[in-house]
Amino acid sequence: MSPKKPKNYEISDSLDDRAETHLKIGKRNEQFYKLLTNSNSDYHIWEWMVTIVFYSSLHYIKSLLIENYEKSPEDINRHYKIKQVMKNLANNDDLKYNIFEQYEKLKNNSMVTRYKVFSESSTFEDGFLITLAAKSYNEQFSEIRDYVLDKIPEDLKSCI
């Protein structure tokens, strides 16, 4: 018997690129990130924590692009396409430029922490570094999430 899915997160078994679905996934990733950051663990896997907040941001952004800018799944199905769409919207003042910048920082930091830090660092237990990184990532994420939630329609927000 398979476990029951929580009611708030029932997502279609087929590929579902509706704004509502991306919003729910973004929220679920955000809640997982909060669970990890609020745990009493002395050792947080911070390179994956930034990846979680990046992917949460990605889904919040996709929700906004689909709902407010009528972008199709094909328009935003690759990182480079999302970057191009966001940059074009930001350059036309249709999207706050700082949101584009924060998103790109999170995306880049997610990649750097997963691929570069391991080869260049001998320790991952530097509490100061982890705290500083987590604060920065949380601020970038919060700015993106708050912007998206401010811009999308109320009826869409009600799904989360």
Helices and strands as residue ranges (DSSP letters): G 7-9, H 19-37, H 46-69, G 73-76, H 79-91, H 97-115, H 117-120, H 127-151, H 154-157
